[in-house]
């Protein structure tokens, strides 16, 4: 049987308040075209269907429209809940969509109570162990959460490993055995920007080590990490499909893909990536205002983050740049902070991030960590979207 492995759709996601609905529509149509051309039997969507627990009507429409296309082409679908999804919302969708071959697993259930989803086509049978995102608060007791953070993460890691290994106990002989999960696996690559790769470790996130993943599945289709990658240190073939679009500037330069997986019982699977082309690229351009404007010519259709080199913060600079380049969605000022006395700067010209960095320095007499800054940006983006 042939499967299409995708995930992290994040329908409804915007970039700095700008809609990406058109791109989502086009890339979902592209995924459908690939599925039809490749004659896949079923599609596994490995979590983070929506960007938020309460997506807008436009995001729901994108999903329903896409599902309608897949169902119309005779392709069965499994939707898995991710950490961004509302369990209740996805389950509600599943109540109806199961009738047309779109199955939903939003919450972990035992393998003998629906945790294993079965697909049948032309006399062949595939069993997919379906493990949505496992919430920390449901896995750990209140007491464990009160433990020092590291101990709580260790406990979470052990419990998740138990759940993963228990689920595959439901596999029966003679079928194709796959696993679909939404999880952070230690050592996965989270961003490759400007040549520097960053690996995230369990110390930094709730997750599982590659070695403790089960070896019984012929292929583990994972979602959660947005950079497509095959994990080479897992006991069975394991891959993150990645997201459909470059969702934020940390993902710039990433070639987005879906994966095609060919599986026959008791045989090694064949799996490969198929490139997606419909998303707008995200680029970061640095230099003076004129230099950034000139460079932008080489990136038609891109959303741009501009890092403007200036001697000192200057009022109205960002507005001038945005007038020249409407696709600039993020402007940062790069200047020698020792030269410019923080107290002297015009606060009204500073973006929220610069203001936060100044506040942090004043309070703690040191620089905020990259993780803290990343969290700040995420919160700012959420707050901007809500506003
Ligand atoms: Mn995600």
Boltz pocket constraint, residues with backbone or C-beta under 6 A from the ligand:
constraints:
  - pocket:
      binder: B
      contacts: [[A, 8], [A, 10], [A, 47], [A, 48], [A, 82], [A, 84], [A, 224], [A, 225], [A, 226]]
      max_distance: 6.0
